[in-house]
Amino acid sequence: MSDGSFGLTEAVSIALGGMIGGGIYAVLGVVTTITRAATWFAFLLADVLAICSAYSYIKLNELAVNDNGGDGGGSVTFVQSFTGNSRLAGMIGWTLLLGYVGSMAMYAFAFAEFSISLPGVPSSIGGLPLRPTISVLVIAGFVGLNLLGADATGSAENILTSAKVIVLVVFGLAGIVYALSVSSDPVTFGTSRFTSFSPIMAAAVSFVAFQGWQLLFYDQESIAELLETIPKAIYLSIPVAVSIYMLVALVTYNLAPNAIQNNPHTALVDAASTIGGAVGLASAAGIVISLSALFSTGSAINATMFSAGYFAKGMATDDLLPDRAGDASASGVPTRTLLILGIVTAVFTAYGSLSAITAFASLTFIVVFGAMGALAFAQRDTDRITAIWPAVGTVGGGLSFVLMFYHLYTAERGTFYAVVLIAVAVFAVELLYFERDILEEEIPSVDRDSETPVE
């Protein structure tokens, strides 16, 4: 759509759908293994960082539209607009694309985990685990769907988001009622962990679940009165999403402590079964949550792939991606671009663990959002920007980055080395691409020097 027909309701649905889409189903188990009962507090900390990051995006967008006479945009546009450095913009764009790939891999992993949790679905066939196969197949399915030109309207997004939110809110409220009136165990809030670094580390790991609001900046031509609608939508959607995350985390940990220990990725199913068991509907409640998870993670894969495809096409148009990544002049998302995104995502989700994929995706978004905070802080002399919020976002992002690396190094050494190797490889490829003109000038001189006769 390009007629500015998305109002506040549709904008809230897009932002909220991007966060609720699959994040809670994918990150809850990972975060609870880090900070246990204080998971709800970790989500609250992530909320603060997300709001500060959103403030920077909103203010940079206002400056880009009003002062620079542009159409607004996202991270790449902001870097180009305020620094004039295309290489830096391109490297930020590549990092963001990796974040999208990590997000899709995370959703596909969770999709498979909840598929296996359904009655009658085996965890392996012939001794081979079924999880990687399901994850790869769902990625392939949504690549095919996007190749057909699938899209969602604002009205459809309203319905889909409402359904996802209703299921989780009902689950959370029913869980609170169960904990207070049926369960004999006291509700645990994990306050003893508030004085440790574990909630901060968990907040950093969960950050990937709170980045969906930025999708609004890539569809601004569809939003009416964008400079008013986008801030309202973001400042409404982030607190609502975080409130739901906190409620679900509190209920799941208290009602399914054994599942949190033994099978944290699908502990939501056990918690729902416990609630449903009070009225004789344990199996039905578990199936509803599993199906909701499949629906939510599937729609999140589709929406992220759609957005990432157009984002990559825009980068190719600006010569920030190689021509071989896809034909930027093609109608819609280039086929080759979708195939590359799908293949890389499939490799990530097939061979990575959920904790590793989640950590990798969160790190990429922390880097990008922290950079946008620093960029907004650099523009603090303008009347529109209050320096404290970009400063908090930048410092918080930097601290989260350091603490996450520390956590990975001490608790998940294999994941730490994998993330470092991937980061180094990507950085090397970026330098080779963006410094290719310099390399082309230097290589002939090397050849000529090598041909100089020796006396």
Secondary structure, DSSP 8 states (H G I E B T S, - for coil): --SS-B-HHHHHHHHHHHHHTTHHHHHHHHHHHHHGGGHHHHHHHHHHHHHHHHHHHHHHHHHHHHTS-----SHHHHHHHHH--HHHHHHHHHHHHHHHHHHHHHHHHHHHHHHHTSTT--SEETTEESHHHHHHHHHHHHHHHHHTT----HHHHHHHHHHHHHHHHHHHHHHHHHHHHT--S-----GGGTTSSHHHHHHHHGGGGG-GGGGGGG-GGGBTTHHHHHHHHHHHHHHHHHHHHHHHHHHHHHH-HHHHHH-GGGHHHHHHHHHHHTTT-HHHHHHHHHHHHHHHHHHHHHHHHHHHHHHHHHHHHTTSS-GGG--TTSSSS-HHHHHHHHHHHHHHHHHS-HHHHHHHHHHHHHHHHHHHHHHHHHTTTSTT--THHHHHHHHHHHHHHHHHHHHHHHH-HHHHHHHHHHHHHHHHHHHHHHTHHHHHHHHHHHHHHHTS---
